[in-house]
Structure formats: structure tokens, C-alpha cells
């Protein structure tokens, strides 16, 4: 009898354990299902685009270019005797750079001078003879023509001699050098690249709405990205009359360099156009932008789901962007947490 009781007790205990395990398994399954549902909802912080007053001031970027730059070409032939300026040297307009062998040119000049003087003497003698009708009018005309010809030859000989002294046509700095002492020059030989960076021009592009706020002669603050924040005063010297295919207009700004010429051609610069006026705008936190400012998108949240949407931006400030197209005021937009999002995914606001 006792043995039967023990068996019954054991079976009851086994049944109780099995029931408990089954119940726990069911509860764990339900909790896992709930957790799985919750895990699909990505936590994000939300914001929205709001109407506000925006300063019409704006910035534009571009590269500095020299106001003057040229490649100096040889206008004479001959062997180089002296090179007085080399790469990296500063030069002034009219300063001697190169001396070319001039013996032949000196001889040509002496011959031209002698021929011109002889022609003048011959003309004087022919005029005396013509006064006494000793020569014909044709002979007198030929003598006068010969004076003009020899005079032109003399001028040409002087110019050829002058060109053996090659001088700087502009002030600036020698950026590249292509010759050396002893080399032979021919007409059109490349000699120097000279760049004047005392004044530079910053070429920037502005939008169709911004170009209407720019005028010729306008003063602009200019900074070089590599210049440690140093400001320079620029002046608008030219405004594009026609846009490029992206509806951007060229604006040229002239900038006077510092005394040490620390601005260099090719550097990247920013021009700040200060406009004393405000306008209505739709502004959104810059942090909400997905991708670059050139190709911006945002995640818009509807019914707790995120949808990627292209937008068009206008003015960009340090922490806000102007929305021109793509978002309506009041629409919920993801401000942070975009890295985990994909189209149509469930989100929950933090």
C-alpha cells in the first residue's frame, strides 16, 4: 500500500514540474515576442521645420586666383648670357630678367645707323642738285624714299637690340622657370611663369535669389580656409550675366593681399555677403539632414514609420538650414538616430 502511495506522489510531482516548465516556456515565448516587436521600433529624436525670420546675409566659397599672371615668351633669338632672376624671386615691372648675346644686334644697329646717315646726306645733296634742275624729280623722290626706308631699318635694329635685354612685363613672383645660362633662345621659347599675388580675385557661385542681393563695388568680408580665420576686405568687381546649368551665377571679388603675401593662388576661400534685411523662411535643424548639403534628404515620420524624402535647401547657417522644397511646416522629422533607419521602418520617439 505504501509503495502505491509513493508512486502516486512521484507522478503528481512529475506532473507539477512538467506543468510549471510548460507555463514558464509559454511566458518566455510571449516575452520574446513582445521584445521582438519592441526591437523593431528604432528609438529616434524628432524635430520639425518651423517658420522663422532669416537674415538675408549669406556665404559663398571659391578659389583664389591671381589678378595678373602670364607666361613670358622670348621675342628674340640668341644664346643666354645672364639669368638675373630665378624661380621664387620677386620682380618689378621693367626689371631685367635675362641678357641675351647681342653682338650681332649691335653690328646690325651700327650698319643701320650708317645707312640712315648716308641716306640723309644723299638727300641733302640731291635737294641742292634739284634746285638747279641737275636731277630729275624721280631721282629726288627716290632719295627721299631711301631716307624713310633706312630710318625704319634703324628703328627695327634698335628694337631687336632692346629685346636682347628681357625685362619683366608685370610685377609679381616667378612661379616657374624654363631657361638656363648657355641655352639658346628661339622666337616663342617659354621662359618664365610670373604671378602677381599682391591682389587676388575670389571666384564664387551664388544662387538666383542671392545674385539679386549682390551689386558691383559691394564690400565683402573674405577669409581663407587655410589662413587661420584672418579677414580681408574684398570688393565685388564682376557679376555673371548668365547662370551655369545648375542655376548658379559667377561673382568675382578682388582682394588685396597682406604685406607678406600670405594668400596664395589656388587657396580655398569664403566670402561673407552681409545684407541688412530679413525674410521669412522655413528652417530645420541642420543635424536632421541625411547625406550632403549638395544632395540632401531627411527622414519624415508618419504613423510611427520613417520615410526618406529628398529636400531642396537654401541658406545654410551653423546649426540650421533653410528648406525650400520637400517638407511642410509641422511635419515630424528625425533629428538624430538616422544611422539605424531604412525606408518604412518602425520608430519610436525618445
Steps between C-alpha positions, in 0.01 A plus 500: 500500500779736595675422174189602305482827693864577415433438132197731503699776676785471247259520206333809652840667548608421143172640369542818706855549372391443139215749540730761649759456226234525230355815657844663528576412139176662387572815701855521358367458148248780556768728648734425208221587257439830679873574506524421130215741425667770709841440339356582157420854617821706469529774764551845342470864598259711296482863392300699248553781251384835636428834336738772616677817398829439322778750445552549128877497554670200339838347430655353185819304441755497221870501412740792496653588164765761419378825347805487271688195374684433177749277325791706368609397149823592320473767228858458383752231405843438645698342781418595858795675667350588839199397707434758770172365647408147591201300627357648820651846446282809513529738206383849413359602164790607275765318704767313300453122505724363224780631279532337157818516284481831310815523282309434180227746594761769579659448160160520328425823688833655396432411135149642518627823654764539228245437223256750654767771524616438141141519376456838673819636344397371157159667534660833591729480193211400271290792628782741407529343154124515454505873572718546193301250293803269493297188583155373423205504740508119500858499632401742779199285594721190513742679734214599732363145494844363587512726806168362622607139438833533681328682786257207540789253486675697776191487722468124441869444581462693826197292595683173430787614722261609774338154497830336595438659842195306618309682775198417717176619339316493838592505867460173684675178593669251268295185542690287244818531294575322171845633394862491611825681425652375174173374353397630158183700465277491197202720431210384718711301750327478838711672767309577821159474665445821697213534749394817675337416834503855642134493403291189448150426382268256672255342258185373674161374383170625645137396452241685295349652814838604639631660181221759524651615831849556354611822333823606333730687738346334807741440791527136611680331790732227373681228692740231383427154639874447550558848640407449862185710476673821387251732331565700184290766337381410154317698233255353251643575155283286270163322510406228251231601252396138439474199730673168454299176449448474879342849511804645678649839414869593501603785729858630491645665811834683499706472820815692596757261644681556828846657494663156532282358218380215721201443270592269214334432169301176515410530869137439598319808631163608637325827424241634747233722347340701780145611413318731742158341448295199606252272328255224585644150479429139599788385720605150607776379729807429287551176695188358334657503153598159363783504246674816380364852468544461123270194495290524818224273631312460830303225671136607542297307761137405431300247705816417694684401181798680341506590129799648319415817307709725274504867592631819344695732729581868478707695749712289735601631842710337770211303651204547264412463134232674301254257342377611159321180394414157641364567850189677625493693830416273791604170340697278735860447392769279652772718655726225635519123468489493117795263479277203594208590274377362171192572290174421683658379823308533828632775732425619848563852625745541786 
